[in-house]
Amino acid sequence: GRSNHYVWTSLLLVWITCVPYTSMTPIISQSKSLQTGSTALLRGLVEGQRILSRAKRGWVWNQMFVLEEFSGPDPILVGRLHTDLDVGSTPIKYVLAGEGAGTIFAINEITGDIHAMKRLDREEKAEYTLTAQVTNRDTDQPLEPPSEFIIKVQDINDNPPQFVEGPYRASVPEMSQVGTSVTRVTATDADDPVYGNSAKLVYSILEGQPYFSIDPNTAIIKIALHGMDREMREEYLVVIQAKDMGGHMGGLSGTTTVTVTLTDVNDNPPKFSKSKQNFVIPEELGIGKPGGKVKANDRDIGENAKSTYNIIDGDEKDVFEITTDAQTQEGILRLKKPLNFETKKSYTLKVEAANIRFDPNSGVPFKDTATVKIAVEDSDEPPVFSKPTFVLQVDENAPINTVIGTVTARDPDVTGSLVRYFIDRHTDLERQFNINVDDGKITLAKPLDRETDMWHNITVTATEIRNHSQISRAIVAIRVLDINDNAPEFATEYEAFLCENGKPGQVIQTVSAVDKDDPIQGHYFEYRLLPEMLNNPNFTIKNNGDNSISVLAKHDTFRRQKQEMYFLPIIVTDNGNPPMSSTNTLTIRVCGCSREGIVQSCNVEAYVLPIGLSMGALIAILACIILLLVIVVLFVTLRRHKNKPLIIKDDEDVRENIIRYDDEGGGEEDTEAFDIATLQNPDGINGYLPRKDIKPDLQFMPRQSGGPNGVDVDEFINVRLHEADNDPTAPPYDSIQIYGYEGRGSIAGSLSSLETASSDSDQNYDYLREWGPRFRRLGELYSVGESDKET
């Protein structure tokens, strides 16, 4: 009868040559919509087995279909969907949904056949989950619930092994034992490692035998040959192959390279190229200078090739030393003592070269020795002084040409040339000494003063007569011996202070002396007062026994009013031969002191106060002087402001003043003694006054007035204005208008420039002199106006 279930039929394509049917284990899982005991499913299983036996291909009824990955291009049948409702009378349609539905997998709506339309690669996606459903072809209504099934992509061997980390580099010490591990390589295979042998790898060496071997399973590369020497061959290239399918035929393979470097070990000793080596060294070679080089070659490298050199035997080993050059690994022979061809002409040394690192087998360093023969070459040597430094003495009072001492030098050569002596004048700039060129006697050329220079260091040169280039030098230190030629004197300029209330016997000052001379037995000074001061009634001296004295007061009646300052001459004599003495004066000031004896005042106040003027009187006198100065200042100020304007301007009065200036100067403020009646008196301007500051180019005749007294002012001004406009030599005329009334409510005040002259404000025009020569004349005129005002 008709059932509500449908049967899923999967067609598994199995290639008989690759995968036998007997090796496959089908997986059967039940569908959520497939009930146990379904007769339709049993019929499908029997039908599938019958078809499989005929076509050598398997029909598997389950919900996990296995399909081998393939690369196309033709579509391949995956399986067939079938339901019991498909009896021919019902129009049904098979619908496929899920991963890859419509793109990778396509279904025949009528037959239910599922085909793979594109390449399936397990390494990209191993399985797909899809959903199948049966619907009515006409109405698209589902006839059965949807059912889910899985298509699993079965792996095939389509990926070769790959060495992701290759190529490799490795190192191993030379002379390593057979079986010593070098390195390990790793290859990966993208095929399924759990299915078949597609990902089972086996390793082998294609190149690098017989030096190396590799474990086929672990891929560990090892040493296969004994005695691999780095000095013979340092680097090896090994080719490694990895093959899948367990190494069987048909498997895929991949290769990589391993560069193996043998690292150095100290297995070679240093070796001199010659067991006997010869050098020729000139006898003038300086101390510490290199005389020759030896080298022991070592086939090792790095620290294993480093060696040190030593002189282990030979005659007079102390004459030479050998050091190691860290850069070139050479042994450098140097002089420790000067050579002398006349004394010894050759040397034989035994030199040893030893590695710094020990031999790994014996525990001692590798060594080698060589014999070095050194021949001394004769050279023309400079003269040699009997001593490198000469110390001479001379008295500071020695006369000119006194022989101070002698220096000697000789030529060490066999020929024995004569020697001449000279003083290096760079060390004797004042030419205080001379030297005999033949015998080396040093004499005095100028007088010496020990107190100026106690030592004189000069350089004497000795030169061969036959070869002036051979020069040697010696230092001569000349010490100037002291004589008693300086008198002692006070150690400092003393100034003693004596208290008025001091007691008799009070120590006023302790005095000591110094002497520029330096006697061997030391200084001893004797102090005494002048003979005429022995009975001094005020002061006396006492010897302290340490080359110093104390000055004492004899009484307590010292007063500043009587005598402010005392002078006490003291004679100081030394113990030289002959003795020298000098007279030094001690200044003693009388001061006012406190009861504790502390000096308080030694100035002129001590003379002023006792006269009878108190401090209050002094303040009163000072106040009077200040008051007098204030009165004088007020008087001068009033005199400067005593002049007042002569014209009383009314706010309602408007007049026009015209001022004629015979000379520039005064400016706007020069309005005093002005009378407008002058403008109306033609007789007052009969003469023409030219400008005083410039010389006119043209000379005009003086203007004559043609009107009688009482001429109209307006006409007079117009005439003068016309003449001024046409006369290039006429001085400028100021036309000044004074507006006494500017309107009510104006906050600007008067704009009159003439009114400023009558104001209380003082204007300083000294800045005009600072504007340069062009304004100098103007500054003088304004300065004159200011001085006139003050007077």
C-alpha positions in Angstrom: 0.0 0.0 0.0 1.0 3.7 -0.1 3.4 4.8 2.7 4.2 8.3 4.1 7.8 7.7 3.8 10.3 8.1 1.0 13.4 6.0 0.3 16.8 7.6 -0.2 18.9 5.8 -2.8 22.6 6.6 -3.0 24.8 5.6 -5.8 28.4 5.1 -4.7 30.9 5.0 -7.5 33.7 2.8 -6.7 36.6 2.3 -9.1 37.5 -1.3 -9.0 41.2 -0.7 -9.8 41.7 1.7 -6.9 39.3 0.6 -4.1 37.9 -2.9 -4.0 34.4 -3.4 -2.9 35.3 -5.7 -0.1 37.4 -3.0 1.5 34.5 -0.6 1.9 32.5 -0.5 5.1 29.2 1.2 4.5 27.7 3.4 7.2 24.0 3.2 7.6 22.1 5.7 9.7 18.4 6.1 9.9 16.5 9.2 8.9 14.3 11.1 11.2 11.4 10.4 8.8 12.3 6.8 8.1 10.6 4.3 10.4 12.0 1.0 11.4 10.5 -2.0 9.5 9.6 -0.1 6.5 8.9 -2.5 3.7 9.8 0.1 1.1 13.3 0.5 2.6 13.8 -3.3 2.6 12.8 -3.5 -1.0 15.2 -0.7 -1.8 18.1 -2.5 0.0 17.5 -5.7 -1.9 17.3 -3.9 -5.2 20.5 -2.0 -4.4 22.4 -5.1 -3.7 21.2 -6.7 -6.9 22.3 -3.8 -9.0 25.7 -3.6 -7.2 26.3 -7.3 -8.0 25.6 -6.6 -11.7 27.5 -3.3 -12.2 30.3 -3.8 -9.7 29.1 -0.6 -8.1 27.4 -0.3 -4.8 24.0 1.0 -4.0 24.0 2.2 -0.4 20.8 3.2 1.3 21.6 5.5 4.2 21.9 9.2 5.1 25.7 9.5 4.7 26.9 9.2 1.1 30.6 8.8 0.4 32.0 10.2 -2.8 35.6 10.3 -4.0 37.0 13.7 -4.8 37.4 14.3 -8.4 38.5 17.1 -10.7 35.8 16.9 -13.4 34.9 18.2 -15.9 31.9 15.9 -16.5 29.2 15.7 -13.9 29.1 12.6 -11.8 26.1 10.9 -10.3 26.1 11.0 -6.5 22.8 9.2 -5.8 19.0 9.1 -6.4 16.1 10.2 -4.2 12.9 8.1 -4.3 9.6 8.1 -2.4 6.7 5.6 -2.3 4.5 8.5 -3.4 6.2 8.4 -6.8 3.7 5.9 -8.4 3.1 7.8 -11.6 -0.3 9.2 -10.7 0.9 12.0 -8.4 2.8 14.9 -9.9 5.8 15.1 -7.6 9.0 17.2 -7.6 12.2 16.6 -5.8 13.8 19.7 -4.1 17.4 20.0 -2.8 18.7 22.6 -0.4 21.8 23.1 1.8 25.5 23.5 1.3 26.4 23.6 -2.4 22.8 23.0 -3.5 22.3 24.5 -7.0 26.1 25.3 -7.4 28.1 22.2 -6.6 25.2 19.7 -6.5 22.2 19.6 -8.9 19.0 17.4 -8.6 16.7 16.1 -11.3 13.3 17.3 -10.2 11.5 14.3 -11.8 13.8 11.4 -11.3 15.5 12.6 -8.1 19.1 11.9 -9.4 21.8 14.1 -7.7 24.9 15.0 -9.7 28.2 16.7 -8.7 28.6 19.6 -11.2 32.0 21.0 -10.0 35.4 19.8 -8.8 35.3 18.3 -5.3 38.5 18.8 -3.2 38.6 17.2 0.3 41.4 19.5 1.3 39.0 22.5 0.7 35.8 20.9 2.2 35.5 17.3 3.4 31.7 17.0 3.7 28.5 18.8 2.7 25.1 18.8 4.6 22.0 19.0 2.4 18.3 18.8 2.8 15.8 16.9 0.5 12.1 17.3 0.2 9.2 16.0 -2.0 6.7 18.6 -3.1 3.7 18.7 -5.5 4.9 19.8 -8.9 1.7 21.8 -9.5 1.1 23.5 -6.2 4.7 23.4 -4.7 3.1 22.1 -1.5 5.3 19.7 0.5 4.1 16.1 0.4 6.5 14.9 3.1 8.7 16.5 5.8 12.2 17.5 4.7 15.1 15.1 5.5 18.8 15.9 6.0 21.7 13.9 4.7 25.5 14.3 4.4 27.7 13.8 1.4 31.3 13.0 2.5 34.2 13.6 0.1 36.5 10.6 0.1 40.3 11.5 0.0 42.5 10.4 -2.9 46.3 10.9 -3.0 46.5 14.2 -4.9 48.8 16.3 -2.7 52.6 15.8 -2.7 54.6 16.2 0.6 56.0 19.7 1.1 58.9 21.1 3.3 57.4 24.3 4.6 60.5 25.4 6.5 63.0 24.5 3.8 65.6 25.1 2.7 67.5 24.3 5.9 70.9 25.3 7.3 72.7 23.4 10.0 76.1 23.1 11.5 78.1 20.4 13.3 81.6 20.3 14.7 84.3 18.8 12.6 85.7 15.4 13.5 82.3 14.5 15.1 81.6 10.8 15.7 79.4 8.7 13.4 75.8 9.0 14.4 76.1 12.6 15.7 72.8 14.3 15.1 73.0 17.3 12.7 69.4 18.5 12.4 65.8 17.4 11.7 63.6 18.2 8.8 59.8 18.1 8.6 57.5 17.6 5.6 53.7 17.9 5.6 51.1 16.3 3.4 47.6 17.8 2.8 45.9 14.5 2.2 43.8 12.7 4.9 46.2 11.1 7.4 43.5 8.7 8.7 42.5 7.2 5.4 44.8 5.0 3.5 48.5 5.8 3.1 48.1 9.1 1.3 49.8 11.0 4.1 52.2 8.4 5.3 55.7 9.8 4.6 59.1 8.2 4.3 62.4 10.2 4.1 65.5 9.5 2.2 68.7 11.2 1.0 69.1 11.9 -2.7 72.5 13.7 -2.4 75.0 13.9 0.5 76.1 10.4 0.8 78.3 8.8 2.2 78.8 11.8 4.6 75.3 11.9 6.1 72.3 9.6 6.7 68.6 10.2 7.6 66.2 8.3 9.7 63.3 7.4 7.2 60.6 7.9 9.9 61.9 10.7 12.2 63.8 12.6 9.5 66.8 13.2 11.7 70.0 13.8 9.7 73.2 12.2 11.3 76.9 12.0 10.6 77.7 8.9 8.5 81.4 9.3 7.9 84.2 9.4 10.4 86.9 12.1 10.4 85.2 14.9 8.5 87.8 17.7 8.5 86.8 21.3 8.1 90.2 22.2 6.8 89.6 19.8 3.9 85.9 20.7 3.2 83.8 23.1 5.2 80.3 23.0 3.6 78.1 20.2 2.3 74.8 20.3 0.4 72.4 17.5 1.3 69.1 16.8 -0.7 66.3 15.2 1.3 63.2 13.5 -0.3 59.9 12.9 1.4 57.5 10.4 -0.3 53.9 9.5 0.6 52.1 6.2 0.3 54.7 4.8 2.7 57.3 5.1 0.0 55.6 2.7 -2.4 55.4 3.1 -6.1 52.9 5.6 -7.2 53.3 7.8 -4.2 54.0 11.5 -4.6 57.2 13.1 -3.3 58.8 16.5 -2.4 62.4 17.5 -1.8 64.4 20.1 0.1 68.0 21.0 0.7 70.0 21.1 3.9 73.3 23.1 3.9 75.6 21.6 6.5 78.6 23.6 7.7 81.4 22.0 9.7 82.4 24.3 12.6 86.0 24.6 13.6 87.6 22.8 16.5 91.2 23.3 17.7 92.8 20.4 15.9 95.7 22.1 14.2 98.8 23.5 15.9 100.5 26.8 14.9 103.3 26.3 12.5 106.2 28.7 11.6 106.9 28.9 7.9 110.6 28.7 8.6 112.3 27.1 11.6 115.2 29.7 11.3 114.6 33.4 10.7 117.1 36.2 10.3 116.7 40.0 11.0 119.0 43.0 10.6 118.3 45.8 13.1 120.2 49.2 13.1 121.8 50.0 16.4 120.0 53.4 16.6 116.6 51.7 16.8 114.7 53.4 19.6 113.4 51.7 22.7 110.0 50.1 22.1 110.3 50.3 18.3 109.6 47.1 16.3 112.7 45.4 14.9 111.1 42.4 13.1 108.0 40.2 12.8 107.5 36.5 13.0 104.3 34.5 12.3 103.1 31.0 12.9 100.2 30.0 10.7 97.3 28.0 12.0 94.8 26.2 9.8 92.1 26.7 12.3 89.9 29.8 12.4 88.6 32.2 15.0 89.7 31.8 18.6 91.2 28.4 17.7 93.7 30.1 15.5 94.9 32.7 18.0 98.4 32.3 19.4 100.7 34.0 21.8 104.5 34.5 21.3 107.2 34.3 23.9 111.0 34.3 24.0 111.9 31.1 25.8 115.7 31.0 25.3 118.6 33.0 23.8 121.5 35.2 24.8 120.6 38.4 26.7 116.8 37.8 26.5 116.3 41.1 28.4 117.4 43.1 25.4 114.3 42.1 23.3 110.7 41.4 23.9 108.0 40.0 21.7 104.3 41.0 21.6 101.3 39.6 19.7 99.4 41.7 17.2 95.7 40.8 17.8 94.8 41.7 14.2 97.4 40.0 12.2 98.4 37.3 14.7 102.1 38.2 14.2 104.8 38.3 16.8 106.5 41.7 16.9 110.1 41.9 18.2 110.7 45.2 20.1 113.7 46.6 21.9 113.8 46.8 25.6 117.4 48.1 25.8 119.5 50.1 23.4 121.7 48.3 20.9 125.4 49.0 20.7 127.3 47.7 17.7 130.6 48.3 19.3 129.6 46.1 22.3 127.6 43.2 20.7 127.0 42.7 17.0 124.4 39.8 17.0 121.8 38.0 19.1 120.2 34.6 18.9 116.7 34.0 20.3 114.3 31.1 20.5 110.7 32.1 20.0 107.6 29.9 20.8 104.1 30.2 19.4 101.3 28.6 21.5 97.6 28.4 20.9 95.4 30.2 23.4 92.9 27.3 23.5 93.9 23.9 24.6 93.9 20.7 22.5 90.6 19.0 23.3 92.3 15.6 23.4 95.5 16.3 25.3 94.4 19.3 27.4 97.5 21.3 26.5 97.9 24.0 23.9 99.5 23.3 20.5 103.0 24.8 20.2 105.8 25.4 17.7 109.2 27.1 18.0 111.6 28.9 15.7 115.1 30.2 16.0 115.6 34.0 15.4 119.0 35.4 14.6 119.4 39.2 14.9 122.3 41.1 13.4 123.1 44.6 14.6 123.9 47.1 11.9 126.4 49.7 12.7 125.1 53.3 12.5 126.6 56.8 12.9 125.5 57.6 16.4 125.2 61.0 18.0 127.5 62.0 20.8 126.7 60.5 24.2 126.9 62.7 27.4 128.6 61.3 30.4 125.4 61.9 32.4 121.8 62.6 31.1 121.4 65.4 33.6 124.0 67.7 35.2 123.5 69.6 38.4 125.7 72.7 39.0 125.9 75.4 41.7 126.9 79.1 41.7 126.8 81.9 44.2 124.4 84.7 43.4 127.2 87.3 43.9 129.6 85.4 41.6 131.4 87.7 39.1 131.0 87.6 35.3 132.9 84.7 33.5 133.0 82.6 36.6 133.2 78.9 35.6 130.1 77.2 36.9 130.9 73.6 35.7 131.8 71.4 32.8 129.7 69.0 30.7 131.3 66.2 28.7 130.2 64.0 25.8 131.9 61.6 23.4 131.3 60.0 20.0 130.6 56.2 20.6 131.5 55.3 17.0 134.7 53.5 16.3 136.0 56.6 14.4 135.5 58.8 17.4 134.7 62.2 16.0 135.4 65.4 18.0 132.4 67.0 19.7 131.4 70.7 20.0 129.0 72.1 22.6 126.3 74.7 22.4 123.6 76.1 24.6 120.0 75.9 23.3 119.1 79.6 23.5 115.4 78.7 23.7 116.1 77.6 27.2 118.3 80.6 28.0 116.4 83.5 26.5 118.2 86.1 28.7 121.6 84.7 27.8 122.8 84.4 31.3 125.3 81.6 30.6 128.0 80.8 28.0 129.7 77.5 27.1 133.1 76.8 25.6 132.4 75.0 22.3 135.5 72.8 22.7 135.7 71.7 26.3 132.1 72.2 27.5 132.9 74.7 30.3 129.8 76.7 31.4 130.5 80.3 32.5 128.4 83.1 33.9 127.4 85.8 31.5 125.1 88.0 33.7 124.8 88.5 37.4 122.3 86.2 39.2 119.8 86.9 41.9 118.6 84.0 44.0 115.5 85.8 45.1 114.4 86.2 41.5 115.3 82.7 40.2 116.6 80.0 42.4 117.1 77.4 39.6 118.0 77.8 36.0 117.4 74.9 33.6 119.3 75.0 30.3 119.8 72.5 27.5 123.3 71.8 26.2 123.7 70.2 22.8 126.7 68.1 21.6 127.4 67.8 17.8 129.9 65.8 15.8 132.3 67.9 13.9 132.2 65.7 10.8 128.4 65.2 10.8 126.4 68.1 12.2 123.2 66.2 11.9 124.2 63.9 14.8 123.1 65.9 17.8 122.4 64.9 21.4 121.1 66.9 24.3 121.5 67.1 28.0 119.8 69.1 30.7 121.9 71.2 33.0 120.3 72.4 36.2 122.1 75.4 37.8 121.2 76.2 41.4 121.9 79.7 42.6 123.3 79.7 46.2 122.1 82.3 48.6 124.2 85.1 50.2 122.9 87.6 52.8 122.0 90.5 50.5 118.5 91.3 51.7 117.6 93.0 54.9 114.6 91.7 57.0 111.4 93.7 57.1 108.0 93.6 58.7 105.9 90.6 57.5 103.1 93.0 56.7 102.1 96.7 57.1 101.0 96.7 60.7 98.5 99.3 62.0 98.0 98.9 65.8 95.0 100.3 67.8 95.4 101.5 71.4 92.5 101.9 73.8 92.3 105.2 75.7 91.3 103.2 78.8 94.0 100.6 78.3 96.2 99.5 81.2 100.0 99.9 81.4 101.8 96.9 80.0 99.0 96.2 77.6 100.1 94.3 74.4 99.3 96.6 71.6 100.6 94.6 68.6 102.7 91.5 67.9 105.2 92.1 65.1 107.2 89.6 63.1 109.6 90.0 60.2 110.5 88.1 57.0 113.7 87.9 55.0 114.0 87.1 51.3 117.3 85.3 51.9 117.4 81.7 52.8 120.4 80.9 55.1 121.3 77.3 55.8 121.2 77.8 59.6 117.8 79.5 59.3 116.6 83.0 60.3 117.1 84.8 63.6 116.0 88.4 63.9 116.9 91.0 66.5 114.5 93.9 67.2 115.4 97.2 68.8 114.2 100.7 69.0 116.1 103.6 67.5 118.8 105.0 69.9 116.9 108.2 70.3 113.7 106.2 71.1 115.3 104.0 73.8 113.8 106.2 76.6 110.4 106.4 74.8 107.9 107.4 77.5 104.9 105.8 75.7 105.9 102.4 74.3 108.4 99.6 74.8 109.1 96.2 73.1 109.5 92.7 74.4 111.1 89.7 72.6 108.9 86.7 72.3 111.7 84.2 71.5 110.1 83.1 68.2 111.4 85.8 65.9 108.6 88.1 66.9 108.2 90.9 69.5 105.3 92.5 71.4 104.7 96.2 71.6 103.6 97.3 75.0 102.0 100.5 76.4 103.8 102.2 79.3 100.9 104.2 80.7 97.2 104.6 80.5 96.9 108.3 79.8 96.5 108.2 76.1 93.8 110.6 74.8 92.7 111.2 71.2 92.2 114.9 72.0 95.9 115.1 72.9 97.4 112.9 70.1 95.5 110.6 67.8 98.3 108.7 66.1 101.9 107.6 67.2 104.7 106.3 65.0 107.2 103.8 66.5 110.4 103.1 64.5 111.8 99.6 65.0 115.1 98.3 63.7 115.2 94.6 62.5 118.6 92.9 62.1 119.2 89.3 60.7 122.0 86.9 61.6 123.7 86.8 58.2 127.3 87.5 57.3 127.5 90.4 57.1 124.3 91.1 59.0 121.6 93.2 57.3 119.1 95.5 59.0 116.2 97.8 58.2 114.1 100.3 60.0 110.3 99.8 59.9 107.7 102.1 61.4 104.7 100.8 63.4 101.6 103.1 63.2 99.6 103.2 66.5 96.2 104.8 66.6 94.4 105.9 69.8 90.7 104.7 69.7 87.8 104.7 72.0 87.0 101.2 73.4 84.4 99.5 75.5 85.0 98.3 79.0 85.9 94.9 77.5 88.6 96.5 75.4 86.8 96.3 72.1 87.6 99.2 69.7 84.4 101.2 68.9 85.5 104.5 67.3 88.7 105.9 65.9 87.2 108.6 63.6 86.8 112.4 63.8 83.7 112.2 66.0 86.1 112.0 68.9 87.1 115.6 68.2 83.7 117.1 67.5 81.6 115.9 70.5 83.9 117.1 73.3 83.7 120.7 72.0 80.3 121.2 73.5 77.9 120.6 70.5 75.4 118.0 71.2 73.6 115.8 68.7 70.4 117.9 69.1 72.4 121.0 68.2 73.7 119.5 65.1 70.2 118.4 64.0 68.9 122.0 64.5 71.7 123.4 62.4 71.0 120.9 59.6 67.2 121.8 59.8 68.0 125.5 59.4 70.1 124.8 56.3 67.3 122.8 54.7 64.8 125.5 55.4 67.0 128.1 53.8 67.3 126.0 50.7 63.5 125.6 50.5 63.1 129.4 50.6 65.6 129.9 47.8 63.8 127.4 45.6 60.4 129.1 46.2 61.9 132.5 45.3 63.3 131.3 42.0 60.0 129.6 41.2 58.0 132.7 41.8 60.4 134.8 39.7 59.9 132.5 36.8 56.1 132.9 36.9 55.9 136.6 37.8 55.0 137.8 34.3 51.3 137.8 33.6 49.5 138.6 30.2 48.9 142.3 29.7 45.6 141.8 27.8 42.6 140.7 29.8 40.6 138.6 27.4 36.9 138.4 27.7 35.0 135.4 26.6 32.8 137.7 24.4 35.8 139.7 23.1 37.0 138.7 19.6 39.9 140.5 18.2 42.6 139.9 15.6 46.2 140.6 16.5 48.9 140.8 13.9 52.5 140.7 15.0 55.5 141.6 12.9 58.8 139.9 13.6 62.0 141.6 12.4 63.8 138.2 13.0 62.9 134.6 13.5 62.7 133.6 17.1 60.3 133.8 20.0 57.5 132.0 18.1 54.0 132.1 19.4 55.0 133.0 22.9 56.8 136.2 21.9 53.8 138.5 22.4 55.0 140.8 25.2 55.3 144.5 24.7 52.9 144.2 21.8 50.8 147.2 20.9 48.3 147.2 18.1 49.0 150.9 17.7 52.3 150.0 16.1 50.4 148.7 13.1 48.6 151.9 12.7 51.9 154.0 12.8 53.6 153.9 9.5 56.6 155.8 11.0 57.4 152.8 13.1 58.2 150.7 10.1 60.1 153.1 7.9 63.1 151.0 7.6 63.3 147.6 5.9 65.0 145.0 8.1 66.4 142.0 6.2 66.7 138.5 7.6 69.7 137.9 9.7 69.9 134.1 9.2 70.2 134.1 5.4 71.7 136.3 2.8 69.1 137.4 0.2 69.8 136.7 -3.4 68.0 140.0 -4.5 68.1 143.3 -2.7 64.8 145.2 -2.6 64.5 148.8 -1.7 63.0 149.6 1.7 59.2 149.9 1.7 57.9 153.4 2.3 54.5 154.0 3.8 52.3 156.2 1.6 49.5 156.8 4.1 49.1 159.2 6.9 48.8 158.4 10.5 45.6 156.7 11.3 45.6 154.5 8.1 43.0 151.8 8.0 44.3 148.6 9.6 42.6 146.3 7.1 44.2 148.2 4.1 47.5 148.2 5.8 47.5 144.5 6.3 46.5 143.8 2.7 49.3 145.9 1.4 51.9 144.2 3.6 50.5 140.8 2.6 50.8 141.6 -1.1 54.4 142.7 -0.6 55.3 139.6 1.4 53.8 137.3 -1.3 55.9 139.0 -4.1 59.1 139.5 -2.1 61.2 136.2 -2.1 63.7 137.7 0.4 61.2 138.8 2.9 61.1 136.9 6.2 57.9 135.0 7.1 55.1 136.9 8.8 52.8 135.3 11.3 49.2 136.0 11.0 47.7 135.0 14.3 44.0 135.1 15.1 42.8 134.8 18.7 39.4 133.5 19.2 38.5 134.3 22.8 34.9 133.0 22.4 34.4 129.5 21.0 30.9 128.9 21.8 29.1 127.8 24.9 29.3 124.2 26.1 32.6 123.5 24.3 34.7 121.0 26.1 37.8 121.7 24.0 38.6 125.0 25.7 40.6 127.7 24.0 42.5 126.8 20.8 44.6 129.9 20.8 48.3 129.4 20.5 49.0 132.8 21.9 47.1 132.1 25.0 49.5 129.3 25.9 52.2 132.0 26.6 50.1 133.4 29.4 49.3 130.0 31.0 51.0 128.7 34.1 52.5 125.7 32.2 56.2 125.8 31.2 57.3 124.4 27.9 60.8 123.0 27.4 62.2 123.4 23.9 65.6 121.8 24.5 64.5 118.9 22.3 64.8 121.1 19.2 68.6 121.1 19.6 68.6 117.3 19.4 66.8 117.3 16.0 70.0 118.1 14.1 71.7 121.1 12.5 68.5 122.1 10.6 66.7 122.9 13.8 69.7 124.3 15.7 68.8 127.9 15.0 65.2 127.5 15.9 66.2 125.9 19.2 68.5 128.8 20.0 65.7 131.3 19.4 63.3 129.5 21.7 66.0 129.1 24.3 66.6 132.9 24.2 62.9 133.5 24.6 62.8 131.2 27.7 65.8 133.0 29.3 64.2 136.4 28.6 61.1 135.3 30.5 63.1 134.2 33.5 65.0 137.5 33.7 
